[in-house]
Amino acid sequence: MTIPGTNETLRAALQDVNTPNLLLVLATITGDDIWLSERYAPAPIEAPEGSLFPDDSGGYSAELTSEIREQAMSILAEVREGQRSVGQAPSLTRFQQMLAFSTGEEVALETAEMLMEETRFKNRDVQWLPTLQSAVSQGKAAGFRVLIVGAGMSGLGTAAKLKEAGIAFTILEKNDAVGGTWYENRYPDCGVDTPNHFYSYSFHRNPDWSGYFSKRDELHAYFEQCADEFDIREHIQFGCSVTRMAYDEGLNTWSVSYSRGEEQHTETFNAVVSAVGQLNQPSIPNIEGLSSFQGAMWHSARWRDEDLTGKRVGVIGTGCSCVQLLPKTADRAGHTWVFQRTPHWVAPARDYYKPVEPGLIWALNHIPYYAEFHRARMILIFGDRSWPAVVVDPAWQDQSVSVNEANHAMREVLIDFVKSGLGPKQDYVPHCVPDFPVWGKRLIVDNGWYETLARADVSLVSDGIARITETGIETNNGDHHAIDVLILATGFKSNELLSPMQVLGLGGQDLAAVWGDAANAYKGTSMPGFPNLFLLYGPNTNIVHGGSIIYQIECQIHYVMQCLTLLLSNEIQALDVREEINDHYNKEVQAISGQLAWGHPRVESWYKNQSGQVINNSPFSLQKFWAVTHDLEPADYRLLKTGSNL
Ligand code: NAP
């Protein structure tokens, strides 16, 4: 990395950077521990009262900040002029020490190891890539074809790795563009609720995010750009919906049927990676009279750009989608009614609409190591810091509305936020305070939710929907609300993973029947009896407490690439996870899930099935999921070879 520009460019950029992060840069370039000394120790990272998002600025005096920037100016100018080298990337133990210094918190060695990979100070692919490339160069992958179903974030990430390894693959994508959820969802204000500099592939960071929480168009553009940069477009067939896949035991291959418009096709693949996501089938509520409604009606994930000006608009649902779309919808509508079944927890967010400062964008692009340390600190600050607050403390006396002391403290803070946000409409407060623990459902990042409910032209209706009529919605108390437009922000068929595809494994067993309504998989990835079928963002992989789903997916891709390496380097045809291994793993998953906020008996959500079992969420912290997926254990699998299964 070379540092462009002049001293003035550098000086301007340094006004916008995070000081504790800058100290790590200086310590790395100079190799001098002075930058990690007591004099520069930052203040503890704490969330300002009522905010989910902590202040990590370091709390330095103006004098000390200016001194650090001046020193940084001269050191970086020397690097730019070629008078100083950029030093060495940190070793694991030094990285651990640096992160502990810059956060003022203990950082476990394993956490530092994970962050070495997330920052690419260490390339995690070395674990499989050289072996796989060697197998490819020896011709062992000749004729081996992988199918990826879906060109969203999971599919694109997998494709990047297969391409790098030289494995033949095809992506079948039902839409006419890449991006999956970020292609399909276009409702007003649709955007990410994870800090953006962490919401990107570790191997393809984006230093140019315009916002701390970017909106849908920019996110979709990122994935479009990934498709180009990974050079995988020629492998994608758009407009293709996979309908059926069946395992051929004789050949150890998958026969995959898909439709493209009116045409039906069937092709054979050696392995299938399902990258269809958990949230792509809109859930249309089963409410009496829904189909009789005569006005315009659509689901939040199938947004229609109809003019809402002056219209009477009804929105059903109060999850993330509704919260995001409501303020802009209410701005246009004549009156908006929000039909709430149960309230969700909503937390205030720092920097939600703030553009990223030009100097920070410059630093992420041009200051050596800045982007790496920035990402590592983001993951520390916005990831597992919340984990202790979601774990049930058996000693916590009243488990009815919270699971431990920290969880209860958050509850109190958020109740205050409800009250302050609702302003003149304090009568809404009892309807807006959930009766389940914080983090029982996804904690929604606020974009003006309570202020919008407090508007005179917005009404919260909590009486329960009795039926939908031709002209509006009738509630259980007999009121009828006449509306012109009905928006269904009612979520997704998240429990029907892989639907509507029919998946037939060994002995013709149907995966939908095997699962019933309790989908499960080993490490969220493999199912016994379905060899060489790998699920990304599969059962029990979703995150609730904080973090980026791209992180989870990358952990799984890393695991799948090890599976393919094992296969191809040993000339085995297929891997079938052992039933007892899967059973043991999933017993543990369920036991842990019952001890987490989202397993709480009062939580009814898209994470649970009819019998209250958590099937979508990971029971692990980010750190633990990394460890769980990091190293393939070959003995977990039956190794299938045509003619002689091992
Ligand atoms: P959701 O969280 O499942 O919310 C659906 C809403 O519809 C809930 O309030 C639910 O009520 C209500 N509902 C469903 N069926 C109903 C019925 N028959 N009658 C009345 N109300 C009904 O769906 P979502 O808001 O689309 O979010 C789904 C997930 O997508 C989120 O949890 C999040 O992971 C992700 N997401 C993320 C973002 C982001 O990152 N920015 C944005 C949007 C979505 P109950 O609460 O009572 O069940």
Residues whose N, C-alpha, C, O or C-beta is under 5 A from the ligand:
A	BS01	NAP	G191 V192 D193 P285 N286 I316 G317 T318 G319 C320 S321 C322 R341 T342 R442 A489 T490 G491 F492 E604 W606
